[in-house]
Amino acid sequence: MSLTIENILLIGSILLFVSIVAGKTSYRFGVPTLILFLAIGMLAGSEGIGGILFNDPKLAQFIGIISLNFILFSGGLDTSWATVKPIMKKGFMLSTVGVLLTALSLGTFVWFITDFTIYESMLLGSIVSSTDAAAVFSILRSKSLALKTNLRPTLELESGSNDPMAYVLTIAFLSLVVNQDKSLLSIIPMFLQQMILGGLAGFLFGKLSKLIINRIHLDFEGLYPVLVIALMFITFSATDSVGGNGFLAIYICAVYLGNQDLIHKKTILKMFDGLAWLMQIVLFLTLGLLVYPQDIFPVMGVGLLISIFLILVARPLSVFLSLLPFKLRLNNRLYISWVGLRGAVPIVFATYPLLAGIDKAGMIFNIVFFISVTSVLIQGTTLSVLAKWLHVALPEKVKPLDPTDLLLVEHPKTTLTEIDILDNSYPINKKIVDLNFPRTAIIAMIKRNEKYITPHGSTIIEANDKLIVLANTPKGIDQVYEILRIKKEHEPVD
């Protein structure tokens, strides 16, 4: 069956519905939803029961880039600066040095066991060198894994920020494969340009986006997520047009925005969370349609060898070497090594050699696909078991019913206090976004007329409100009292 204007909506909606329903029950059997999305795409393909003919790497790459924008941006919005700040150096080392070491070690192994040239081998190593943000975010969050000693923010920061490094390495070694006369040193200026411009653009567009969101005053709340989508694509495309790394720019922009006071912030976060899931499903379905199972079988042998080397040697080696400057227990290093999931991102990057038309592009694509599937199947299904075995998982707690107690359970390292807004208090009739709260504190809930409401930036404080405030430290609570111009009467609850 070929895709036409008449049937594309019907087929697409059916595949989306089946994927959601299948994903709902998948974890009962220990199968990651991402694998099911791929499998459904393959079953719907030309060699499956659906018989849909799809052989357009360029369209698949376009869908992949759009999807990665949403996935990385959503992950950045959910990243708490206070949480990642203590592990920023570790995350930076893993997402740069770790990715480079993975690419070089795996590329060397591929060169030894195949007939690939050294540059083709390094290209393959670069394509699968980063952990996949979609896979890590979805598996960690859907399993609700509670990990010790900042492991979870470390893993999420790494997976969200290491795709730009893998992208630069992929483009660099692809240029060396296409242009054999180029030297290895020629890729250094491109690498520096991509990373420096990407980082600067991300920060600048983040500040500009905050200004636009809070000053534009749209008439409808539903338009604010649409505005952020526009700003996200502007950040990516503008950065890419000047030679910077667009993926790095949108991630940094999103992290900045996620830690600022924004109007309708909760609406924006919820919208992007849903869009990120939609894009994950669409991306994996598309890549499943693009793959021909009959082309995978011939590379399964070499693919399995490469996958085993990546999981048991290349990934642990890169983690241990990149984290040498830091004090970290062996069990933590081993767990970080194991959470090196490869998912859709390497498959998207593998479309670049296809479009470049290099000789072994088809074989590279099929090997990368096999590596991604085995990685999610082997590592993704064992994250919880290994966390308990290595003693890095926190014991499960029964959540209390009281909303304020629930906040303390969900944010164990924060300080909580309740502030009563009496008549004639300074904050009355003011928007939360205009109060200029310190970055270390938030109004998590407001108790109004015996009901709890979830506030956002444009929420107006009323008389007799009770503000439920969370802060990283008791000093943050003191700053809140000063900003609200209210005398502190109660000690915060730890």
C-alpha positions in Angstrom: 0.0 0.0 0.0 1.3 3.4 -0.9 0.6 6.5 1.2 -1.8 9.0 -0.5 -3.6 12.1 0.7 -6.8 10.1 1.0 -5.6 7.4 3.4 -2.6 9.0 5.2 -4.8 10.5 8.0 -6.7 7.2 8.6 -3.6 5.1 8.5 -1.6 7.5 10.7 -4.3 7.8 13.3 -4.8 4.0 13.5 -1.1 3.5 13.9 -1.0 6.2 16.6 -4.0 4.7 18.4 -2.5 1.2 18.3 0.9 2.5 19.6 -0.7 4.3 22.6 -2.8 1.3 23.5 0.2 -1.1 23.1 2.4 1.3 25.2 -0.2 1.3 28.0 0.3 -2.4 28.7 3.9 -2.9 27.5 5.6 -2.4 30.9 3.5 -5.2 32.4 5.7 -7.5 30.3 8.9 -5.5 30.8 9.0 -4.3 27.2 9.9 -0.6 26.6 7.3 1.3 24.7 9.8 2.6 22.2 10.5 -0.9 20.9 6.7 -1.5 20.4 6.5 1.7 18.4 9.3 0.5 16.2 7.7 -2.9 15.9 4.3 -1.5 14.9 6.0 0.6 12.3 7.8 -2.4 10.9 4.6 -4.5 10.9 2.8 -1.7 9.0 5.7 -1.5 6.4 5.9 -3.1 3.0 7.2 -6.4 4.4 4.6 -6.5 7.2 0.9 -7.0 7.4 0.2 -3.3 6.6 2.0 -3.3 3.3 2.8 0.4 3.4 5.5 1.3 1.0 7.8 4.0 2.5 11.4 4.4 1.3 12.2 8.1 1.7 15.2 8.7 3.9 15.0 12.5 3.3 11.4 12.7 4.7 12.4 10.4 7.5 15.3 12.6 8.4 13.0 15.7 8.3 10.5 14.0 10.6 13.5 13.0 12.8 14.8 16.5 13.1 11.4 18.0 13.9 10.8 15.2 16.5 14.2 15.7 18.2 13.4 19.4 18.5 10.4 18.7 20.6 12.0 15.9 22.6 15.1 17.8 23.5 13.2 21.0 24.2 10.7 19.2 26.4 13.6 17.5 28.3 15.3 20.9 28.7 12.1 22.5 30.1 11.8 19.7 32.7 15.5 20.1 33.8 15.8 21.9 37.2 18.9 24.0 37.3 19.1 23.6 41.1 19.1 19.8 40.5 21.7 19.7 37.7 24.0 22.4 39.0 25.8 20.1 41.5 26.4 17.5 38.7 27.0 19.9 35.8 30.7 19.1 35.5 30.0 15.3 35.4 27.2 15.8 32.8 29.4 18.0 30.7 32.3 15.4 30.7 29.9 12.6 29.9 28.3 14.5 27.0 31.5 15.6 25.4 34.6 13.5 26.4 32.4 10.5 27.0 30.8 10.7 23.6 34.2 11.2 21.9 35.7 8.2 23.7 32.7 6.1 22.8 33.0 7.0 19.1 36.8 6.4 18.9 36.8 3.1 20.8 33.8 1.7 19.0 35.1 3.0 15.6 38.4 1.3 16.2 36.7 -2.0 17.0 34.5 -1.8 13.8 37.7 -1.1 11.8 39.2 -4.3 13.1 36.3 -6.6 12.5 34.9 -5.3 9.2 36.2 -4.2 5.8 35.2 -0.6 6.6 37.8 2.1 6.1 39.0 3.9 9.2 36.8 6.9 8.5 33.7 4.8 7.7 34.3 3.0 11.0 34.6 6.2 12.9 31.4 7.4 11.2 29.5 4.4 12.5 31.0 4.9 15.9 30.0 8.6 15.9 26.4 7.8 14.9 25.8 5.6 17.9 28.1 7.5 20.3 25.4 9.4 22.3 22.7 8.1 24.6 19.2 8.7 23.3 17.2 11.4 25.1 13.9 9.9 24.1 14.8 6.5 25.3 16.3 7.6 28.6 13.6 10.2 29.4 10.7 7.9 28.6 12.1 4.8 30.4 13.3 6.5 33.5 10.2 8.6 33.9 7.7 5.9 33.0 9.3 3.5 35.5 9.5 6.3 38.1 12.9 5.1 39.2 14.1 6.8 42.4 17.9 6.8 42.3 20.4 7.8 44.9 23.1 10.5 44.8 21.9 12.6 41.9 22.2 9.7 39.5 18.9 10.4 37.7 19.6 14.1 36.9 23.1 13.1 35.8 21.7 10.6 33.3 19.0 12.9 32.1 21.4 15.8 31.7 23.8 13.6 29.8 21.2 12.2 27.4 19.7 15.6 26.8 23.0 17.3 26.1 25.1 14.7 24.3 23.3 14.6 21.0 24.9 17.8 19.7 28.4 16.2 20.2 27.4 13.1 18.4 25.8 15.1 15.6 29.0 17.2 15.1 31.2 14.0 15.0 28.8 12.3 12.5 28.9 15.3 10.2 32.6 15.6 10.6 33.5 12.0 9.8 30.9 11.9 7.0 32.7 14.8 5.3 36.0 12.9 5.6 34.3 9.8 4.0 32.9 11.9 1.2 36.1 14.0 0.7 39.0 11.6 1.1 41.6 14.4 0.5 40.6 16.2 3.8 42.8 15.8 6.8 41.5 14.9 10.3 42.6 18.3 11.6 40.2 20.0 9.1 37.2 19.0 11.3 38.5 20.9 14.4 37.4 24.4 13.3 33.9 23.1 12.3 33.6 21.4 15.7 34.5 24.5 17.6 32.2 26.7 15.5 29.3 24.3 16.0 29.7 24.0 19.8 30.5 27.7 20.6 27.9 29.2 18.4 25.3 26.7 19.5 26.0 27.4 23.2 25.9 31.2 22.8 22.8 31.1 20.6 20.9 28.9 23.0 21.6 31.3 25.9 20.8 34.4 23.9 17.6 33.0 22.4 16.6 31.8 25.9 16.8 35.3 27.3 15.0 36.7 24.3 12.3 34.1 24.5 11.6 34.8 28.1 11.2 38.5 27.3 8.8 37.8 24.5 6.7 35.3 26.4 6.2 37.6 29.4 5.7 40.8 27.5 3.6 39.9 24.5 0.3 39.5 26.5 -1.7 37.2 24.2 -5.5 37.1 24.6 -5.8 33.3 24.9 -3.8 31.0 27.2 -3.7 28.3 24.6 -1.6 30.5 22.3 1.4 30.5 24.6 2.6 27.0 23.9 2.2 27.8 20.2 4.4 30.9 20.7 7.0 28.7 22.4 7.0 26.2 19.5 7.6 29.1 17.1 10.5 30.4 19.3 11.9 26.8 19.5 12.1 26.4 15.7 13.5 30.0 15.3 16.2 29.1 17.8 17.1 25.9 15.9 17.0 27.2 12.4 18.7 30.5 13.1 21.5 28.8 14.9 21.9 26.3 12.2 21.9 29.0 9.5 25.0 30.7 11.0 26.9 27.4 11.4 26.0 26.7 15.0 24.6 23.5 16.5 20.9 23.8 16.5 20.3 20.8 18.9 22.6 22.3 21.5 21.0 25.7 21.1 17.4 24.5 21.7 18.4 22.4 24.7 20.2 25.3 26.4 17.3 27.6 25.5 14.8 25.2 27.0 16.9 24.7 30.2 17.1 28.5 30.7 13.3 28.9 30.1 12.4 26.0 32.4 14.1 27.7 35.3 12.5 31.2 34.8 9.2 32.7 35.8 7.0 32.5 32.8 3.4 33.4 32.2 1.3 30.2 31.9 4.4 28.1 32.5 2.5 25.0 33.6 0.4 25.1 30.5 3.5 25.3 28.4 5.2 22.4 30.2 2.1 20.1 30.0 1.7 20.9 26.3 5.3 20.1 25.5 5.2 16.9 27.5 2.3 15.7 25.4 4.0 16.8 22.2 7.2 15.1 23.1 5.4 11.8 23.5 3.6 12.3 20.2 6.9 13.0 18.5 8.5 9.9 20.0 5.7 7.8 18.7 5.7 9.4 15.2 9.5 9.2 15.0 9.7 5.5 16.0 6.8 4.6 13.7 8.5 6.4 10.8 11.8 4.7 11.4 10.0 1.4 11.7 8.4 2.0 8.3 11.8 2.9 6.8 13.4 -0.3 7.8 13.3 -3.5 5.7 13.6 -6.5 7.9 15.1 -8.6 5.1 18.1 -6.1 5.1 18.6 -6.5 8.8 19.2 -10.3 8.9 22.5 -10.2 6.9 24.1 -7.8 9.4 22.8 -9.4 12.6 26.0 -11.2 13.3 28.4 -8.2 13.0 25.7 -6.0 14.5 25.5 -8.2 17.6 29.3 -8.1 18.0 29.3 -4.3 17.8 26.4 -4.0 20.1 28.0 -6.2 22.8 31.3 -4.3 22.5 29.4 -1.0 22.8 27.4 -2.1 25.9 30.2 -4.0 27.7 33.4 -2.2 26.6 33.0 1.1 24.8 30.4 2.7 27.0 31.9 1.6 30.4 35.4 2.7 29.2 34.1 6.1 28.2 32.2 6.6 31.5 35.1 5.5 33.7 37.7 7.6 31.9 35.5 10.7 31.6 34.5 10.5 35.3 38.1 10.0 36.6 38.4 13.5 38.0 35.3 12.9 40.2 34.7 11.0 43.4 32.1 8.5 42.5 31.4 5.0 43.9 32.0 2.0 41.7 28.3 1.0 41.7 27.3 4.5 40.5 29.8 4.3 37.7 28.6 0.9 36.7 25.0 2.0 36.6 25.8 5.1 34.6 27.6 2.8 32.2 24.6 0.5 31.8 22.2 3.4 31.2 23.7 4.0 27.8 20.6 3.4 25.8 20.6 4.0 22.0 17.3 4.7 20.4 15.9 6.8 17.6 18.6 9.4 17.5 21.3 7.1 16.1 18.8 5.9 13.5 18.0 9.5 12.5 21.8 10.3 12.2 22.2 7.1 10.1 20.0 8.7 7.4 22.8 11.3 6.7 25.1 8.7 5.1 22.1 7.5 3.1 21.4 10.9 1.7 25.1 11.5 1.1 25.2 8.4 -1.1 28.3 6.8 0.3 29.0 3.2 -0.6 28.3 1.5 2.7 25.4 3.7 3.7 22.8 1.0 3.6 24.9 -1.4 5.7 25.7 1.4 8.2 22.0 2.2 8.6 21.0 -1.4 9.1 23.8 -2.0 11.7 22.8 1.1 13.6 19.1 0.1 13.6 20.1 -3.4 15.0 22.3 -1.8 17.7 19.5 0.6 18.8 17.0 -2.2 19.1 19.3 -4.5 21.0 20.4 -1.6 23.3 16.8 -0.7 24.3 15.8 -4.4 24.6 18.8 -5.4 26.8 19.5 -2.3 28.8 16.0 -0.7 28.8 14.4 -3.8 30.3 16.9 -4.2 33.0 17.2 -0.7 34.5 15.1 -1.4 37.5 16.6 -4.8 38.2 20.2 -3.5 37.9 19.4 -0.4 40.1 18.3 -2.7 42.9 21.2 -5.1 42.4 23.8 -2.3 42.5 22.0 -0.7 45.5 21.5 2.6 43.7 17.7 2.6 43.9 15.8 4.3 46.7 13.2 2.2 48.5 9.6 2.9 47.4 7.5 5.0 49.8 3.8 5.2 50.2 2.7 8.7 49.3 0.5 10.5 51.8 -2.8 12.0 50.8 -2.2 15.5 52.1 -1.0 17.7 49.3 1.7 19.5 51.3 3.1 16.2 52.6 3.1 14.9 49.0 5.2 17.9 48.0 7.9 17.0 50.6 7.9 13.4 49.4 8.4 14.4 45.8 11.0 17.0 46.7 12.9 15.5 49.6 15.7 18.0 49.5 13.6 21.1 49.6 12.3 23.3 52.4 8.5 23.9 52.6 6.6 26.7 54.4 3.0 28.0 54.3 2.5 31.8 54.1 -0.8 33.5 54.9 -1.7 36.5 52.8 -3.7 38.8 55.2 -5.8 41.8 54.3 -3.8 44.8 52.9 -0.7 42.6 52.3 1.7 43.7 49.6 1.2 40.7 47.2 -2.6 41.1 46.9 -3.8 41.8 43.3 -0.3 41.1 41.9 0.7 38.4 39.4 3.1 35.8 40.6 5.4 36.5 37.7 5.7 40.2 38.8 6.8 39.3 42.3 10.3 38.4 41.1 10.7 35.3 43.2 14.3 34.1 43.8 15.2 31.3 41.4 15.6 28.9 44.4 12.0 29.1 45.4 8.5 28.6 43.9 4.9 28.8 44.9 4.0 25.2 44.4 0.3 25.5 45.4 -2.2 28.1 46.7 -4.9 27.1 49.3 -7.9 29.3 48.5 -11.3 28.8 50.0 -10.3 25.4 51.4 -9.3 24.2 47.9 -5.8 23.7 46.5 -5.1 25.3 43.2 -2.0 25.0 41.0 -0.7 28.5 40.2 1.1 29.8 37.1 2.9 33.0 36.3 -0.3 35.0 35.6 -2.1 33.9 38.7 -3.2 36.9 40.9 -2.7 36.6 44.6 -5.8 37.3 46.6 -6.5 38.2 50.3 -6.7 35.2 52.6 -4.7 32.9 50.3 -2.3 30.5 51.8 0.9 30.1 49.7 2.6 26.8 49.8 6.3 27.7 49.0 9.1 25.4 48.2 12.8 26.5 48.4 16.1 24.8 48.1 17.4 26.2 51.3 15.9 28.0 54.4 17.7 31.1 53.1 15.4 30.9 50.1 12.4 31.0 52.3 13.8 34.1 54.1 14.1 35.8 50.7 10.5 35.0 49.8 9.3 36.7 53.0 11.4 39.7 52.1 10.0 39.9 48.6 6.4 39.5 49.9 7.1 42.1 52.6 5.6 39.8 55.2 7.0 39.3 58.7 8.2 35.8 59.2 6.2 34.1 61.9 6.6 30.3 61.4 9.7 28.2 60.9 9.8 26.3 57.6 9.2 22.5 57.7 12.1 20.3 56.6 
